[in-house]
Amino acid sequence: MSAEIILAVIFNVVMVGVLLFAALRGGKPERLGALINMGGVATTTAIRLIAAKEGWAPGEVSILVIDVAVAAGFFWLSVTTIRFWPIWAAGFAVANLFMSVFGALLPRVPLFAYHTGLGLYAYLALGALALGTFRLPRDAEPYLRNGSRRLWVQHLKETT
């Protein structure tokens, strides 16, 4: 078995574990973050299977579009919720975009370095989601579980 297959299996196991953890224990923002991650991974995998030769090249337009959508999703989540982890996930998604663009602009960068960078940022985004889910108390109040800024402000007005 090649190292690439082993690394892909490890990533998929970690991803499924984190996404299930976020979906089962997290609040609304964590579930949305899990959906953003899952959507990005599923569409990227589908495109790479359909266009096996082109889908692995740095700066591939279809992959860049997905990466932009993931970054935009995490940005939207970070400005609409009281959670802090989506800011980190958005930052890692933007770093992933830069890695793709610079991989295309600098053709002498080996594909191994390009894919290692993408994998690193994917693990970091999953880590931010896992940490955010872990930090949410099990018995969190409904306004905390929802994570909405509007509900948070409403709760503050009611308690003061």
Secondary structure, 3 states (H helix, E strand, C coil): CCHHHHHHHHHHHHHHHHHHHHHHHCCHHHHHHHHHHHHHHHHHHHHHHHCCCHHHCCCCHHHHHHHHHHHHHHHHHHHHECCCHHHHHHHHHHHHHHHHHHHHHCCCCCHHHHHHHHHHHHHHHHHHHHHHHHHCCCCCCHHHHHCEHHHHHHHHHHHC
